[in-house]
């Protein structure tokens, strides 16, 4: 078996940093998405409360509270779906942008 020439240990490119690349969006984007879901839940609950007060008398508080809870949950779930889609789109855009930078 022929002897292979000894290559210097640092001949290849050294990594800039040892951080593992992540597909997660930034912490700010995640915090904004979380706060949007919380705000939507509060607003949905207030709208459900207003709708329940218009629909029923004050004697039927259980129905008013139930409509308020349903409004809160439905608004927060809707905004959560949109927030997840936005965060995924941001991840794809940053991935495409990094590919364009690497091609240059």
C-alpha positions as CSV (number, residue, x, y, z in Angstrom):
1,X,0.0,0.0,0.0
2,X,1.5,3.3,-1.0
3,X,2.2,6.0,1.6
4,X,-0.2,8.9,1.5
5,X,1.3,12.3,1.7
6,X,0.8,14.0,5.0
7,X,-1.6,17.0,4.7
8,X,-1.5,19.9,7.1
9,X,-4.3,19.7,9.6
10,X,-5.5,23.2,8.9
11,X,-5.7,22.9,5.1
12,X,-9.5,23.0,5.0
13,X,-11.8,25.9,5.8
14,X,-12.2,26.5,9.5
15,X,-15.8,27.2,10.7
16,X,-16.6,30.7,11.6
17,X,-18.4,29.6,14.7
18,X,-19.4,26.4,16.3
19,X,-23.1,27.3,16.6
20,X,-25.5,24.8,15.0
21,X,-27.6,26.5,12.3
22,X,-31.2,26.6,13.2
23,X,-34.4,27.0,11.2
24,X,-36.1,28.8,14.1
25,X,-37.2,32.3,13.6
26,X,-35.7,35.0,15.8
27,X,-36.7,35.4,19.4
28,X,-38.3,38.7,18.6
29,X,-40.5,37.2,15.9
30,X,-41.6,34.4,18.2
31,X,-42.3,36.9,21.0
32,X,-44.4,39.0,18.7
33,X,-46.4,36.0,17.5
34,X,-47.0,34.9,21.1
35,X,-48.2,38.3,22.1
36,X,-50.4,38.5,19.0
37,X,-52.1,35.3,20.1
38,X,-52.6,36.6,23.6
39,X,-54.0,39.9,22.4
40,X,-56.4,38.1,20.0
41,X,-57.6,35.9,22.8
42,X,-58.4,39.0,25.0
43,X,-60.1,40.8,22.1
44,X,-62.1,37.7,21.1
45,X,-63.2,37.3,24.7
46,X,-64.3,40.9,24.9
47,X,-66.3,40.5,21.6
48,X,-67.9,37.4,22.9
49,X,-68.8,39.1,26.1
50,X,-70.4,42.0,24.2
51,X,-72.3,39.6,22.0
52,X,-73.5,37.6,25.0
53,X,-74.7,40.7,26.7
54,X,-76.7,41.7,23.6
55,X,-78.2,38.3,23.2
56,X,-79.1,37.4,26.9
57,X,-80.3,39.2,30.0
58,X,-78.1,39.5,33.1
59,X,-80.0,36.6,34.6
60,X,-78.3,34.2,32.2
61,X,-74.7,34.8,33.1
62,X,-73.6,31.3,32.2
63,X,-74.4,31.8,28.6
64,X,-72.6,35.1,28.5
65,X,-69.5,33.6,30.0
66,X,-69.7,30.6,27.6
67,X,-69.9,32.8,24.6
68,X,-67.0,34.9,25.9
69,X,-64.9,31.8,26.3
70,X,-65.8,30.4,22.9
71,X,-65.0,33.8,21.3
72,X,-61.6,34.0,23.1
73,X,-60.6,30.5,22.1
74,X,-61.7,30.9,18.4
75,X,-59.9,34.2,18.0
76,X,-56.7,32.9,19.6
77,X,-56.7,29.7,17.5
78,X,-57.2,31.7,14.3
79,X,-54.4,34.1,15.1
80,X,-52.2,31.2,16.1
81,X,-52.7,29.5,12.8
82,X,-51.8,32.8,10.9
83,X,-48.8,33.3,13.2
84,X,-47.4,29.8,12.5
85,X,-47.8,30.3,8.8
86,X,-46.0,33.7,9.0
87,X,-43.2,32.2,11.0
88,X,-42.8,29.4,8.5
89,X,-42.8,31.8,5.6
90,X,-40.1,33.9,7.3
91,X,-38.0,30.8,7.7
92,X,-38.3,30.0,4.0
93,X,-37.5,33.5,3.0
94,X,-34.4,33.6,5.1
95,X,-33.4,30.2,3.6
96,X,-33.9,31.4,0.1
97,X,-32.0,34.6,0.9
98,X,-29.0,32.7,2.3
99,X,-28.9,30.5,-0.9
100,X,-28.8,33.7,-3.0
101,X,-26.0,35.1,-1.0
102,X,-24.0,31.8,-1.3
103,X,-24.4,31.8,-5.1
104,X,-22.8,35.2,-5.4
